[in-house]
Amino acid sequence: MTRRTEWPGFAAESGEGSGPGFAAASTDGSTSGSGSEADLPYEPAAGAGRGRGPGSGSSPGFGEGAGRRSRSRSRSSGSPSSSRAEKGEPRDPVEQARNICLRLLTGTPRTRKQLADALRKREIPDEAAEEVLSRFEDVGLIDDAAFADAWVESRHHGRGLARRALVRELRTKGVDATVIDEAVDRLDPDQEEATARELVARKLRSTRGLDRDKRLRRLAGMLARKGYGEGMALRVVRRALEEEGEDTEGLDEPF
């Protein structure tokens, strides 16, 4: 039986609500400041240096064009490289990759693929990305096996997800199939069925008043969406209906 551990944010990544440890966060690696106005090239504004004629209500040289010129010069002070240097942004791609990964990993474990995708989106050279990712794996900052174990525990206890749903989610995170299998195999089958019964018990009240077949479809459908197999779903739902005094004859067939 797995030990329940709270990991903030794991559930939030999939859009199903928050569960404790892995917060949903973007994997694009974007940070503020990369597109500041200081990086824009200087382009003289149209009409700059030309005053308006008499009767325009403006003094020569202080028309709309002059205003644009002043703002443009303000934005263009310093070259893009000097602007980046002032912000402390490294020019070395390895250092850039390292900083991006550290920001993404702050409080939120990620898989190697998630970080690789973020570096690729930021146009970090493959060689630099590979060097940083391998180094992070060596020191334990990237650990897909630990990520998968924590994900299974958190998502099963927090959202009631079964093996099939957990496998699908871990695949989207780029976890290797062998690592996924090892993680979901640690989920106790008895615990999985107990969780399914808890889910049905919470949903059962809202189905009262409906006919038996409709209740069956709703309850079994809820379990199916969470990754439970047809056989287990039918068995759990039938037991719950019987405990309420519902006639379950004929419910042995697949729904």
N, C-alpha and C positions, 0 to 999 in steps of 0.2 A: 504494500500500500504506500502511495506517495505521501510525503510529508507536506502539509500545506504551508506555503510561504507567500507572503504578500510582496509583490513586485510592482511599485507604482507605475502605471502607464502602459503596461503590456496590452490591456484590453483596448485602450484608446487608439492604438495604432490601426486597428481594423475597423474603427468607427462604431464599435458596439458598446462604448462606454468605458470608463476608466477602471482599471484594476491596478493594484499597487506595483512598481519598479521599473517598467519599461515605458517611458512616456512616448506618445506618438510624436514623432518629430520628422521634419522633412529630411530626405536624404539627398537633396540637391546641393547641400554644402553652401548655400548662398548666405552671405552676411551683408549687413548694411555697410554702406560706404564704398562699395565697388563701383558705383556709377555716379559719384558725386560730380557736381557741376565743375569742380576744379579740374577734372580730367578732360573737360571738353576743349577742343581747339578754339582759338580766338578767331572770330569772323567779324569784321567791321559791320556794324549795323547799317542798313540802307538809310541814306540821307545824313549820315554822321558828318558833322563839320559844316553843314549848310543851314543857315538860319532861315526863318520864314520871313516873308515880305512884310512891308508895313501894313498895319491893320490886322495882323494875324493874332495879336495879343501876346506874342512871345518875343523875347529878345533874341538877336542873332546868336546862333550857336547853342541855344538852350531849348530847341524844339524836341520833338519826339525822337528824331535820329540821334541827337546828342545824348538823350537819356539812355537809349539802347547801348550807345558806345560806352558810356560809363559803366553800365551793368556788365557788358561783355568784357571790358578790361578787368573789372573786379573778379569775374569768374576765371579769366585766363592768366591771372598772376601766377607765375611759376609754371614749369613744364610738368606734364603728366608724371614723369619719373620722379621729379622733386616732390610732387604732391604725395605720391605713394610713399616716398621716403619719410616725409613728415608724419604720415600716419603710422609708420613703423611696419609697413607691409614688406616682407622679404622678397627679394628678386629671385633667389635660388628656388627652383621648382621643388626640390626636396623639402626645403623649409616650408614652402607654401603648402605642400601636401601634408606635412606634419601638423601644421597649425589647423588646417581644415579638419583633419581627423580628430585632433584633440578637442576641438569645439563640438564636433558631432558626438563624441563619446562622453562629454561632460554630463554625468548623471543618467546617461541613456546608453546601455550596451547596444552594439550593432554587429551585424555579421560582416564578414570580409566583403561580400558582394555589395552590400549596401554602401560601404565606404568606397569601394572601387567605382561604383556608379556615380557617387558624388564627386569624386576626383575627376572622372571622365567628363562630367558635365561642366566642371570648372576648367576644362582643357589642360589639366596637368599631364605632362608627357608620361607615357606608359612606363618608361624605365624608372622615373622618379616615383611614380605611384607604387610600382612593384617593390621598390626598395623600402619605402615607408611601411607598406602593409605587411611585408615579411618581418620587418623589425618589430612592429606592434604585435604580431603573432608570437615572436620569440619571447617577448617580455610579458605576454599574457594580457595585453590590452584588447586583443581580438581573440575570442575563444568561441568558435561556433558550437562546439559541443556543450559548453556551459550555457550558452545562449538558448540552445534547443531544450535543454533540461528545464531551465527556468521558465521558458515559454510554455511548455507542456503543463508544468505544475500550476502556473498562474492562470492560464486560460481554461484549464479544466476546472479548477476550484472556483475561479472568479466568474466564468461564463458558462460552465457546464458543458464545454465542448468535448466531444468524443474523438477517438483516434483519427477517423477519416478527415474530420474538419481540421484537426491539429496538423496532420500531414500536409494538407492543402496550404495552410497558412505558412508553415515553415518553408515549403517550396518557394513561395513568393518572396521569402526573405533571402533566397539563394543558398540555403543550407544543403549540404550534400545528402544524397538519399540514404547512405549508410548511417550518417549521423542522426538523421531523422528517425530511422527505424530503431536505433538504439534508444533514443529519447522516448518515443511512444511506447516501446516495449516495457518501459519502467512503470507504465500506468497499469495498476492492478485491475483486472477484469471485474472483480467483485466491487471495487470502488467505482468503476465506470457504471455498472448497473445501479448501484446505490444512488449515484448522482442522477441517473435517468429517472429513478423513482421520485426523487426530490423535485425534479423539474415538473413532472406530471402532477404531483401533489399540489404544487403552487398554481398550476394552470387549471386544475380540475374544477374548482369552484366557478370559474368564469364560463364553463361549458354546461352548467346545470340548466335544465329547461330545454336543452336541445335533444333531438332524437339520438339514439345510441350510435348509429352509423356516422352521423355528423360529428359527434363527440370524438369518436375513434379517429376520424380523418384529421381533425384539428390537433389532437394530442400527438398522434403518430407523426403528423407533418412537422410539428414543432421539434420533435426528437430527430427526425430525418435532417432538418436544416442544421442541427447541431452536430451532425456526423454519426448518429447512431444507426446501426444496421437494422434492416427490416425485422429480422427475427427478434432481436432484443426489444425493439420498439413495440411490437405487437404483444410480446409477453408482459412488458411493464404496464402497458395501457390496459390490457385485459385484467390484470390483477387489480389495478386501481378501480376499474369499473365494478368488478365483482365485490370489492370491499364496500362499495356504495349500494350494493343490492341490485345492480344492473344485470340483466340476463345477457350473458356473453356467448350463448350458443351460436356456433357458426362463425366465430371470430378467429378460428384457427387458420383460416385461409389468408393469403397475403392481401394487404389492403391496397 
